[in-house]
Amino acid sequence: MFIKVRVITGAPKEVITKKEDDLIEMYIREPAERNLANRRVLEVIREMYPNMPVRIVNGHHSPSKMIEVSAPKTNGNKY
């Protein structure tokens, strides 16, 4: 599943708003330097989708990001 995220960094208060099923707007406190904002974005998405792999696919240096949330990985053992 892919989620579009619009990030506003350096906000005085953290606010996460789900605009649509695949669109989230985030106001986060972390600045857009040293990858701090991207780390916080991934933390928030991981809280929303626990136990699922999450990664930034597109927009590492942009306020508009594309996040991939995958199905949980299994070890292939059914028993």
PyMOL Python script that loads the backbone (N, CA, C, O; Angstrom):
from pymol import cmd

cmd.read_pdbstr("""\
ATOM      1  N   MET A   1       0.845  -1.154   0.000  1.00  0.00           N
ATOM      2  CA  MET A   1       0.000   0.000   0.000  1.00  0.00           C
ATOM      3  C   MET A   1       0.904   1.235   0.000  1.00  0.00           C
ATOM      4  O   MET A   1       1.941   1.258   0.663  1.00  0.00           O
ATOM      5  N   PHE A   2       0.503   2.241  -0.741  1.00  0.00           N
ATOM      6  CA  PHE A   2       1.262   3.483  -0.810  1.00  0.00           C
ATOM      7  C   PHE A   2       0.443   4.607  -0.179  1.00  0.00           C
ATOM      8  O   PHE A   2      -0.773   4.685  -0.354  1.00  0.00           O
ATOM      9  N   ILE A   3       1.135   5.472   0.557  1.00  0.00           N
ATOM     10  CA  ILE A   3       0.495   6.592   1.225  1.00  0.00           C
ATOM     11  C   ILE A   3       1.245   7.864   0.846  1.00  0.00           C
ATOM     12  O   ILE A   3       2.472   7.921   0.930  1.00  0.00           O
ATOM     13  N   LYS A   4       0.499   8.882   0.427  1.00  0.00           N
ATOM     14  CA  LYS A   4       1.098  10.188   0.147  1.00  0.00           C
ATOM     15  C   LYS A   4       1.112  10.978   1.444  1.00  0.00           C
ATOM     16  O   LYS A   4       0.110  11.032   2.156  1.00  0.00           O
ATOM     17  N   VAL A   5       2.246  11.587   1.748  1.00  0.00           N
ATOM     18  CA  VAL A   5       2.387  12.353   2.978  1.00  0.00           C
ATOM     19  C   VAL A   5       2.889  13.750   2.637  1.00  0.00           C
ATOM     20  O   VAL A   5       3.862  13.912   1.901  1.00  0.00           O
ATOM     21  N   ARG A   6       2.222  14.741   3.175  1.00  0.00           N
ATOM     22  CA  ARG A   6       2.656  16.136   3.048  1.00  0.00           C
ATOM     23  C   ARG A   6       3.189  16.558   4.414  1.00  0.00           C
ATOM     24  O   ARG A   6       2.451  16.526   5.398  1.00  0.00           O
ATOM     25  N   VAL A   7       4.462  16.954   4.487  1.00  0.00           N
ATOM     26  CA  VAL A   7       5.126  17.233   5.752  1.00  0.00           C
ATOM     27  C   VAL A   7       5.460  18.718   5.861  1.00  0.00           C
ATOM     28  O   VAL A   7       6.050  19.306   4.955  1.00  0.00           O
ATOM     29  N   ILE A   8       5.071  19.312   6.991  1.00  0.00           N
ATOM     30  CA  ILE A   8       5.450  20.675   7.325  1.00  0.00           C
ATOM     31  C   ILE A   8       6.335  20.568   8.559  1.00  0.00           C
ATOM     32  O   ILE A   8       5.876  20.141   9.618  1.00  0.00           O
ATOM     33  N   THR A   9       7.600  20.953   8.430  1.00  0.00           N
ATOM     34  CA  THR A   9       8.565  20.778   9.508  1.00  0.00           C
ATOM     35  C   THR A   9       8.678  22.040  10.365  1.00  0.00           C
ATOM     36  O   THR A   9       8.265  23.125   9.956  1.00  0.00           O
ATOM     37  N   GLY A  10       9.240  21.877  11.547  1.00  0.00           N
ATOM     38  CA  GLY A  10       9.463  23.011  12.432  1.00  0.00           C
ATOM     39  C   GLY A  10       8.198  23.586  13.028  1.00  0.00           C
ATOM     40  O   GLY A  10       8.183  24.753  13.421  1.00  0.00           O
ATOM     41  N   ALA A  11       7.145  22.808  13.107  1.00  0.00           N
ATOM     42  CA  ALA A  11       5.878  23.289  13.660  1.00  0.00           C
ATOM     43  C   ALA A  11       5.977  23.397  15.186  1.00  0.00           C
ATOM     44  O   ALA A  11       6.686  22.609  15.812  1.00  0.00           O
ATOM     45  N   PRO A  12       5.283  24.354  15.785  1.00  0.00           N
ATOM     46  CA  PRO A  12       5.316  24.470  17.243  1.00  0.00           C
ATOM     47  C   PRO A  12       4.598  23.312  17.946  1.00  0.00           C
ATOM     48  O   PRO A  12       4.902  22.995  19.096  1.00  0.00           O
ATOM     49  N   LYS A  13       3.649  22.688  17.253  1.00  0.00           N
ATOM     50  CA  LYS A  13       2.874  21.590  17.825  1.00  0.00           C
ATOM     51  C   LYS A  13       2.736  20.502  16.768  1.00  0.00           C
ATOM     52  O   LYS A  13       2.529  20.800  15.592  1.00  0.00           O
ATOM     53  N   GLU A  14       2.849  19.240  17.183  1.00  0.00           N
ATOM     54  CA  GLU A  14       2.741  18.136  16.231  1.00  0.00           C
ATOM     55  C   GLU A  14       1.271  17.791  15.993  1.00  0.00           C
ATOM     56  O   GLU A  14       0.524  17.508  16.929  1.00  0.00           O
ATOM     57  N   VAL A  15       0.873  17.822  14.712  1.00  0.00           N
ATOM     58  CA  VAL A  15      -0.504  17.515  14.320  1.00  0.00           C
ATOM     59  C   VAL A  15      -0.457  16.591  13.112  1.00  0.00           C
ATOM     60  O   VAL A  15       0.227  16.876  12.129  1.00  0.00           O
ATOM     61  N   ILE A  16      -1.191  15.478  13.189  1.00  0.00           N
ATOM     62  CA  ILE A  16      -1.267  14.532  12.076  1.00  0.00           C
ATOM     63  C   ILE A  16      -2.737  14.460  11.656  1.00  0.00           C
ATOM     64  O   ILE A  16      -3.609  14.160  12.472  1.00  0.00           O
ATOM     65  N   THR A  17      -2.998  14.733  10.395  1.00  0.00           N
ATOM     66  CA  THR A  17      -4.357  14.744   9.869  1.00  0.00           C
ATOM     67  C   THR A  17      -4.451  13.799   8.689  1.00  0.00           C
ATOM     68  O   THR A  17      -3.683  13.913   7.733  1.00  0.00           O
ATOM     69  N   LYS A  18      -5.391  12.863   8.752  1.00  0.00           N
ATOM     70  CA  LYS A  18      -5.627  11.949   7.639  1.00  0.00           C
ATOM     71  C   LYS A  18      -6.680  12.580   6.743  1.00  0.00           C
ATOM     72  O   LYS A  18      -7.860  12.607   7.091  1.00  0.00           O
ATOM     73  N   LYS A  19      -6.255  13.092   5.581  1.00  0.00           N
ATOM     74  CA  LYS A  19      -7.151  13.774   4.651  1.00  0.00           C
ATOM     75  C   LYS A  19      -8.016  12.783   3.871  1.00  0.00           C
ATOM     76  O   LYS A  19      -9.218  12.988   3.697  1.00  0.00           O
ATOM     77  N   GLU A  20      -7.383  11.708   3.407  1.00  0.00           N
ATOM     78  CA  GLU A  20      -8.062  10.641   2.668  1.00  0.00           C
ATOM     79  C   GLU A  20      -7.432   9.325   3.109  1.00  0.00           C
ATOM     80  O   GLU A  20      -6.540   9.318   3.957  1.00  0.00           O
ATOM     81  N   ASP A  21      -7.886   8.218   2.545  1.00  0.00           N
ATOM     82  CA  ASP A  21      -7.316   6.918   2.903  1.00  0.00           C
ATOM     83  C   ASP A  21      -5.828   6.843   2.574  1.00  0.00           C
ATOM     84  O   ASP A  21      -5.067   6.175   3.274  1.00  0.00           O
ATOM     85  N   ASP A  22      -5.421   7.521   1.518  1.00  0.00           N
ATOM     86  CA  ASP A  22      -4.023   7.436   1.095  1.00  0.00           C
ATOM     87  C   ASP A  22      -3.306   8.783   1.138  1.00  0.00           C
ATOM     88  O   ASP A  22      -2.290   8.964   0.466  1.00  0.00           O
ATOM     89  N   LEU A  23      -3.829   9.738   1.930  1.00  0.00           N
ATOM     90  CA  LEU A  23      -3.207  11.060   2.029  1.00  0.00           C
ATOM     91  C   LEU A  23      -3.194  11.525   3.482  1.00  0.00           C
ATOM     92  O   LEU A  23      -4.237  11.601   4.131  1.00  0.00           O
ATOM     93  N   ILE A  24      -1.991  11.835   3.984  1.00  0.00           N
ATOM     94  CA  ILE A  24      -1.821  12.287   5.361  1.00  0.00           C
ATOM     95  C   ILE A  24      -1.048  13.596   5.343  1.00  0.00           C
ATOM     96  O   ILE A  24      -0.088  13.760   4.590  1.00  0.00           O
ATOM     97  N   GLU A  25      -1.485  14.524   6.184  1.00  0.00           N
ATOM     98  CA  GLU A  25      -0.770  15.782   6.350  1.00  0.00           C
ATOM     99  C   GLU A  25      -0.180  15.796   7.761  1.00  0.00           C
ATOM    100  O   GLU A  25      -0.882  15.540   8.739  1.00  0.00           O
ATOM    101  N   MET A  26       1.120  16.099   7.853  1.00  0.00           N
ATOM    102  CA  MET A  26       1.808  16.078   9.142  1.00  0.00           C
ATOM    103  C   MET A  26       2.490  17.405   9.410  1.00  0.00           C
ATOM    104  O   MET A  26       3.230  17.918   8.571  1.00  0.00           O
ATOM    105  N   TYR A  27       2.239  17.947  10.572  1.00  0.00           N
ATOM    106  CA  TYR A  27       2.998  19.073  11.103  1.00  0.00           C
ATOM    107  C   TYR A  27       3.871  18.477  12.204  1.00  0.00           C
ATOM    108  O   TYR A  27       3.359  17.991  13.212  1.00  0.00           O
ATOM    109  N   ILE A  28       5.183  18.515  12.011  1.00  0.00           N
ATOM    110  CA  ILE A  28       6.081  17.917  12.990  1.00  0.00           C
ATOM    111  C   ILE A  28       7.074  18.949  13.500  1.00  0.00           C
ATOM    112  O   ILE A  28       7.363  19.934  12.821  1.00  0.00           O
ATOM    113  N   ARG A  29       7.590  18.721  14.687  1.00  0.00           N
ATOM    114  CA  ARG A  29       8.507  19.667  15.326  1.00  0.00           C
ATOM    115  C   ARG A  29       9.925  19.596  14.784  1.00  0.00           C
ATOM    116  O   ARG A  29      10.637  20.600  14.780  1.00  0.00           O
ATOM    117  N   GLU A  30      10.336  18.439  14.333  1.00  0.00           N
ATOM    118  CA  GLU A  30      11.710  18.249  13.890  1.00  0.00           C
ATOM    119  C   GLU A  30      12.017  19.100  12.657  1.00  0.00           C
ATOM    120  O   GLU A  30      11.154  19.293  11.801  1.00  0.00           O
ATOM    121  N   PRO A  31      13.244  19.606  12.571  1.00  0.00           N
ATOM    122  CA  PRO A  31      13.632  20.384  11.392  1.00  0.00           C
ATOM    123  C   PRO A  31      13.958  19.469  10.217  1.00  0.00           C
ATOM    124  O   PRO A  31      14.203  18.275  10.388  1.00  0.00           O
ATOM    125  N   ALA A  32      13.957  20.045   9.037  1.00  0.00           N
ATOM    126  CA  ALA A  32      14.265  19.290   7.820  1.00  0.00           C
ATOM    127  C   ALA A  32      15.768  19.282   7.586  1.00  0.00           C
ATOM    128  O   ALA A  32      16.239  19.732   6.541  1.00  0.00           O
ATOM    129  N   GLU A  33      16.509  18.780   8.541  1.00  0.00           N
ATOM    130  CA  GLU A  33      17.964  18.681   8.408  1.00  0.00           C
ATOM    131  C   GLU A  33      18.442  17.424   9.115  1.00  0.00           C
ATOM    132  O   GLU A  33      17.825  16.969  10.078  1.00  0.00           O
ATOM    133  N   ARG A  34      19.543  16.869   8.632  1.00  0.00           N
ATOM    134  CA  ARG A  34      20.151  15.655   9.174  1.00  0.00           C
ATOM    135  C   ARG A  34      19.158  14.496   9.241  1.00  0.00           C
ATOM    136  O   ARG A  34      19.282  13.628  10.105  1.00  0.00           O
ATOM    137  N   ASN A  35      18.190  14.471   8.355  1.00  0.00           N
ATOM    138  CA  ASN A  35      17.213  13.386   8.239  1.00  0.00           C
ATOM    139  C   ASN A  35      16.277  13.278   9.446  1.00  0.00           C
ATOM    140  O   ASN A  35      15.606  12.259   9.611  1.00  0.00           O
ATOM    141  N   LEU A  36      16.223  14.301  10.282  1.00  0.00           N
ATOM    142  CA  LEU A  36      15.383  14.255  11.480  1.00  0.00           C
ATOM    143  C   LEU A  36      13.894  14.190  11.145  1.00  0.00           C
ATOM    144  O   LEU A  36      13.151  13.424  11.758  1.00  0.00           O
ATOM    145  N   ALA A  37      13.463  14.986  10.182  1.00  0.00           N
ATOM    146  CA  ALA A  37      12.045  15.001   9.814  1.00  0.00           C
ATOM    147  C   ALA A  37      11.623  13.672   9.199  1.00  0.00           C
ATOM    148  O   ALA A  37      10.548  13.161   9.513  1.00  0.00           O
ATOM    149  N   ASN A  38      12.449  13.111   8.333  1.00  0.00           N
ATOM    150  CA  ASN A  38      12.111  11.822   7.717  1.00  0.00           C
ATOM    151  C   ASN A  38      12.006  10.720   8.765  1.00  0.00           C
ATOM    152  O   ASN A  38      11.115   9.874   8.690  1.00  0.00           O
ATOM    153  N   ARG A  39      12.902  10.726   9.731  1.00  0.00           N
ATOM    154  CA  ARG A  39      12.840   9.711  10.803  1.00  0.00           C
ATOM    155  C   ARG A  39      11.539   9.829  11.583  1.00  0.00           C
ATOM    156  O   ARG A  39      10.907   8.821  11.900  1.00  0.00           O
ATOM    157  N   ARG A  40      11.135  11.066  11.896  1.00  0.00           N
ATOM    158  CA  ARG A  40       9.891  11.257  12.647  1.00  0.00           C
ATOM    159  C   ARG A  40       8.682  10.849  11.822  1.00  0.00           C
ATOM    160  O   ARG A  40       7.741  10.265  12.359  1.00  0.00           O
ATOM    161  N   VAL A  41       8.689  11.142  10.538  1.00  0.00           N
ATOM    162  CA  VAL A  41       7.591  10.724   9.657  1.00  0.00           C
ATOM    163  C   VAL A  41       7.453   9.206   9.692  1.00  0.00           C
ATOM    164  O   VAL A  41       6.344   8.688   9.825  1.00  0.00           O
ATOM    165  N   LEU A  42       8.572   8.487   9.573  1.00  0.00           N
ATOM    166  CA  LEU A  42       8.516   7.028   9.599  1.00  0.00           C
ATOM    167  C   LEU A  42       8.047   6.510  10.957  1.00  0.00           C
ATOM    168  O   LEU A  42       7.321   5.517  11.012  1.00  0.00           O
ATOM    169  N   GLU A  43       8.445   7.157  12.051  1.00  0.00           N
ATOM    170  CA  GLU A  43       7.980   6.750  13.387  1.00  0.00           C
ATOM    171  C   GLU A  43       6.458   6.860  13.487  1.00  0.00           C
ATOM    172  O   GLU A  43       5.797   5.956  13.998  1.00  0.00           O
ATOM    173  N   VAL A  44       5.914   7.957  13.002  1.00  0.00           N
ATOM    174  CA  VAL A  44       4.466   8.176  13.068  1.00  0.00           C
ATOM    175  C   VAL A  44       3.730   7.136  12.230  1.00  0.00           C
ATOM    176  O   VAL A  44       2.736   6.568  12.681  1.00  0.00           O
ATOM    177  N   ILE A  45       4.206   6.886  11.024  1.00  0.00           N
ATOM    178  CA  ILE A  45       3.552   5.894  10.153  1.00  0.00           C
ATOM    179  C   ILE A  45       3.641   4.508  10.776  1.00  0.00           C
ATOM    180  O   ILE A  45       2.687   3.735  10.697  1.00  0.00           O
ATOM    181  N   ARG A  46       4.779   4.183  11.396  1.00  0.00           N
ATOM    182  CA  ARG A  46       4.915   2.872  12.055  1.00  0.00           C
ATOM    183  C   ARG A  46       3.954   2.731  13.232  1.00  0.00           C
ATOM    184  O   ARG A  46       3.481   1.630  13.514  1.00  0.00           O
ATOM    185  N   GLU A  47       3.662   3.826  13.918  1.00  0.00           N
ATOM    186  CA  GLU A  47       2.668   3.782  14.990  1.00  0.00           C
ATOM    187  C   GLU A  47       1.264   3.528  14.427  1.00  0.00           C
ATOM    188  O   GLU A  47       0.446   2.858  15.056  1.00  0.00           O
ATOM    189  N   MET A  48       1.001   4.067  13.248  1.00  0.00           N
ATOM    190  CA  MET A  48      -0.306   3.885  12.618  1.00  0.00           C
ATOM    191  C   MET A  48      -0.476   2.473  12.067  1.00  0.00           C
ATOM    192  O   MET A  48      -1.582   1.933  12.067  1.00  0.00           O
ATOM    193  N   TYR A  49       0.620   1.875  11.597  1.00  0.00           N
ATOM    194  CA  TYR A  49       0.599   0.535  11.003  1.00  0.00           C
ATOM    195  C   TYR A  49       1.638  -0.335  11.712  1.00  0.00           C
ATOM    196  O   TYR A  49       2.697  -0.605  11.145  1.00  0.00           O
ATOM    197  N   PRO A  50       1.358  -0.775  12.936  1.00  0.00           N
ATOM    198  CA  PRO A  50       2.358  -1.558  13.684  1.00  0.00           C
ATOM    199  C   PRO A  50       2.639  -2.908  13.031  1.00  0.00           C
ATOM    200  O   PRO A  50       1.773  -3.491  12.378  1.00  0.00           O
ATOM    201  N   ASN A  51       3.847  -3.386  13.216  1.00  0.00           N
ATOM    202  CA  ASN A  51       4.308  -4.686  12.718  1.00  0.00           C
ATOM    203  C   ASN A  51       4.302  -4.790  11.199  1.00  0.00           C
ATOM    204  O   ASN A  51       4.255  -5.892  10.652  1.00  0.00           O
ATOM    205  N   MET A  52       4.349  -3.654  10.516  1.00  0.00           N
ATOM    206  CA  MET A  52       4.400  -3.660   9.060  1.00  0.00           C
ATOM    207  C   MET A  52       5.628  -2.867   8.619  1.00  0.00           C
ATOM    208  O   MET A  52       5.881  -1.784   9.146  1.00  0.00           O
ATOM    209  N   PRO A  53       6.389  -3.386   7.667  1.00  0.00           N
ATOM    210  CA  PRO A  53       7.552  -2.635   7.161  1.00  0.00           C
ATOM    211  C   PRO A  53       7.118  -1.341   6.477  1.00  0.00           C
ATOM    212  O   PRO A  53       6.163  -1.324   5.700  1.00  0.00           O
ATOM    213  N   VAL A  54       7.836  -0.257   6.781  1.00  0.00           N
ATOM    214  CA  VAL A  54       7.514   1.068   6.249  1.00  0.00           C
ATOM    215  C   VAL A  54       8.795   1.684   5.704  1.00  0.00           C
ATOM    216  O   VAL A  54       9.849   1.598   6.334  1.00  0.00           O
ATOM    217  N   ARG A  55       8.701   2.315   4.518  1.00  0.00           N
ATOM    218  CA  ARG A  55       9.874   2.991   3.961  1.00  0.00           C
ATOM    219  C   ARG A  55       9.430   4.136   3.066  1.00  0.00           C
ATOM    220  O   ARG A  55       8.328   4.130   2.516  1.00  0.00           O
ATOM    221  N   ILE A  56      10.316   5.121   2.933  1.00  0.00           N
ATOM    222  CA  ILE A  56      10.070   6.238   2.033  1.00  0.00           C
ATOM    223  C   ILE A  56      10.511   5.816   0.639  1.00  0.00           C
ATOM    224  O   ILE A  56      11.669   5.453   0.433  1.00  0.00           O
ATOM    225  N   VAL A  57       9.597   5.864  -0.306  1.00  0.00           N
ATOM    226  CA  VAL A  57       9.885   5.467  -1.679  1.00  0.00           C
ATOM    227  C   VAL A  57      10.344   6.664  -2.495  1.00  0.00           C
ATOM    228  O   VAL A  57      11.266   6.557  -3.304  1.00  0.00           O
ATOM    229  N   ASN A  58       9.701   7.799  -2.283  1.00  0.00           N
ATOM    230  CA  ASN A  58       9.977   8.984  -3.078  1.00  0.00           C
ATOM    231  C   ASN A  58       9.808  10.220  -2.201  1.00  0.00           C
ATOM    232  O   ASN A  58       8.928  10.255  -1.342  1.00  0.00           O
ATOM    233  N   GLY A  59      10.648  11.235  -2.413  1.00  0.00           N
ATOM    234  CA  GLY A  59      10.498  12.492  -1.711  1.00  0.00           C
ATOM    235  C   GLY A  59      11.374  12.639  -0.484  1.00  0.00           C
ATOM    236  O   GLY A  59      10.993  13.317   0.470  1.00  0.00           O
ATOM    237  N   HIS A  60      12.540  12.018  -0.492  1.00  0.00           N
ATOM    238  CA  HIS A  60      13.446  12.104   0.656  1.00  0.00           C
ATOM    239  C   HIS A  60      13.833  13.549   0.974  1.00  0.00           C
ATOM    240  O   HIS A  60      14.039  13.890   2.138  1.00  0.00           O
ATOM    241  N   HIS A  61      13.932  14.385  -0.033  1.00  0.00           N
ATOM    242  CA  HIS A  61      14.346  15.778   0.146  1.00  0.00           C
ATOM    243  C   HIS A  61      13.209  16.753  -0.149  1.00  0.00           C
ATOM    244  O   HIS A  61      13.458  17.922  -0.445  1.00  0.00           O
ATOM    245  N   SER A  62      11.981  16.287  -0.073  1.00  0.00           N
ATOM    246  CA  SER A  62      10.828  17.092  -0.440  1.00  0.00           C
ATOM    247  C   SER A  62       9.762  17.027   0.657  1.00  0.00           C
ATOM    248  O   SER A  62       9.707  16.043   1.395  1.00  0.00           O
ATOM    249  N   PRO A  63       8.919  18.050   0.778  1.00  0.00           N
ATOM    250  CA  PRO A  63       7.813  17.976   1.743  1.00  0.00           C
ATOM    251  C   PRO A  63       6.735  16.971   1.331  1.00  0.00           C
ATOM    252  O   PRO A  63       5.972  16.504   2.177  1.00  0.00           O
ATOM    253  N   SER A  64       6.666  16.639   0.054  1.00  0.00           N
ATOM    254  CA  SER A  64       5.706  15.644  -0.426  1.00  0.00           C
ATOM    255  C   SER A  64       6.427  14.309  -0.558  1.00  0.00           C
ATOM    256  O   SER A  64       7.405  14.185  -1.295  1.00  0.00           O
ATOM    257  N   LYS A  65       5.932  13.322   0.162  1.00  0.00           N
ATOM    258  CA  LYS A  65       6.601  12.023   0.201  1.00  0.00           C
ATOM    259  C   LYS A  65       5.638  10.910  -0.181  1.00  0.00           C
ATOM    260  O   LYS A  65       4.425  11.027  -0.010  1.00  0.00           O
ATOM    261  N   MET A  66       6.203   9.834  -0.700  1.00  0.00           N
ATOM    262  CA  MET A  66       5.443   8.624  -0.977  1.00  0.00           C
ATOM    263  C   MET A  66       6.001   7.551  -0.045  1.00  0.00           C
ATOM    264  O   MET A  66       7.192   7.241  -0.081  1.00  0.00           O
ATOM    265  N   ILE A  67       5.129   6.989   0.788  1.00  0.00           N
ATOM    266  CA  ILE A  67       5.517   5.989   1.773  1.00  0.00           C
ATOM    267  C   ILE A  67       4.920   4.650   1.364  1.00  0.00           C
ATOM    268  O   ILE A  67       3.751   4.568   0.987  1.00  0.00           O
ATOM    269  N   GLU A  68       5.733   3.602   1.442  1.00  0.00           N
ATOM    270  CA  GLU A  68       5.243   2.254   1.171  1.00  0.00           C
ATOM    271  C   GLU A  68       5.081   1.518   2.491  1.00  0.00           C
ATOM    272  O   GLU A  68       6.007   1.448   3.298  1.00  0.00           O
ATOM    273  N   VAL A  69       3.879   0.966   2.699  1.00  0.00           N
ATOM    274  CA  VAL A  69       3.598   0.128   3.851  1.00  0.00           C
ATOM    275  C   VAL A  69       3.330  -1.262   3.303  1.00  0.00           C
ATOM    276  O   VAL A  69       2.357  -1.478   2.581  1.00  0.00           O
ATOM    277  N   SER A  70       4.200  -2.205   3.650  1.00  0.00           N
ATOM    278  CA  SER A  70       4.113  -3.555   3.107  1.00  0.00           C
ATOM    279  C   SER A  70       3.410  -4.490   4.086  1.00  0.00           C
ATOM    280  O   SER A  70       3.202  -4.156   5.253  1.00  0.00           O
ATOM    281  N   ALA A  71       3.053  -5.655   3.586  1.00  0.00           N
ATOM    282  CA  ALA A  71       2.496  -6.695   4.444  1.00  0.00           C
ATOM    283  C   ALA A  71       3.597  -7.205   5.365  1.00  0.00           C
ATOM    284  O   ALA A  71       4.768  -7.204   4.987  1.00  0.00           O
ATOM    285  N   PRO A  72       3.237  -7.637   6.556  1.00  0.00           N
ATOM    286  CA  PRO A  72       4.251  -8.140   7.478  1.00  0.00           C
ATOM    287  C   PRO A  72       4.993  -9.328   6.868  1.00  0.00           C
ATOM    288  O   PRO A  72       4.398 -10.183   6.212  1.00  0.00           O
ATOM    289  N   LYS A  73       6.308  -9.360   7.100  1.00  0.00           N
ATOM    290  CA  LYS A  73       7.117 -10.452   6.572  1.00  0.00           C
ATOM    291  C   LYS A  73       6.997 -11.660   7.492  1.00  0.00           C
ATOM    292  O   LYS A  73       6.970 -11.535   8.717  1.00  0.00           O
ATOM    293  N   THR A  74       6.926 -12.823   6.871  1.00  0.00           N
ATOM    294  CA  THR A  74       6.900 -14.066   7.632  1.00  0.00           C
ATOM    295  C   THR A  74       8.172 -14.827   7.337  1.00  0.00           C
ATOM    296  O   THR A  74       8.865 -14.549   6.359  1.00  0.00           O
ATOM    297  N   ASN A  75       8.467 -15.773   8.177  1.00  0.00           N
ATOM    298  CA  ASN A  75       9.688 -16.541   7.976  1.00  0.00           C
ATOM    299  C   ASN A  75       9.472 -17.726   7.034  1.00  0.00           C
ATOM    300  O   ASN A  75      10.394 -18.513   6.817  1.00  0.00           O
ATOM    301  N   GLY A  76       8.287 -17.862   6.482  1.00  0.00           N
ATOM    302  CA  GLY A  76       8.014 -18.930   5.540  1.00  0.00           C
ATOM    303  C   GLY A  76       7.659 -20.251   6.199  1.00  0.00           C
ATOM    304  O   GLY A  76       7.382 -21.233   5.510  1.00  0.00           O
ATOM    305  N   ASN A  77       7.664 -20.286   7.505  1.00  0.00           N
ATOM    306  CA  ASN A  77       7.352 -21.493   8.245  1.00  0.00           C
ATOM    307  C   ASN A  77       5.884 -21.436   8.666  1.00  0.00           C
ATOM    308  O   ASN A  77       5.484 -20.523   9.389  1.00  0.00           O
ATOM    309  N   LYS A  78       5.082 -22.397   8.223  1.00  0.00           N
ATOM    310  CA  LYS A  78       3.652 -22.385   8.529  1.00  0.00           C
ATOM    311  C   LYS A  78       3.358 -23.005   9.885  1.00  0.00           C
ATOM    312  O   LYS A  78       2.230 -22.898  10.366  1.00  0.00           O
ATOM    313  N   TYR A  79       4.315 -23.639  10.509  1.00  0.00           N
ATOM    314  CA  TYR A  79       4.076 -24.327  11.768  1.00  0.00           C
ATOM    315  C   TYR A  79       4.769 -23.702  12.925  1.00  0.00           C
ATOM    316  O   TYR A  79       4.650 -24.186  14.051  1.00  0.00           O
TER     317      TYR A  79
END
""", "prot")
cmd.dss("prot")
cmd.show_as("cartoon", "prot")
cmd.util.cbc("prot")
cmd.orient("prot")
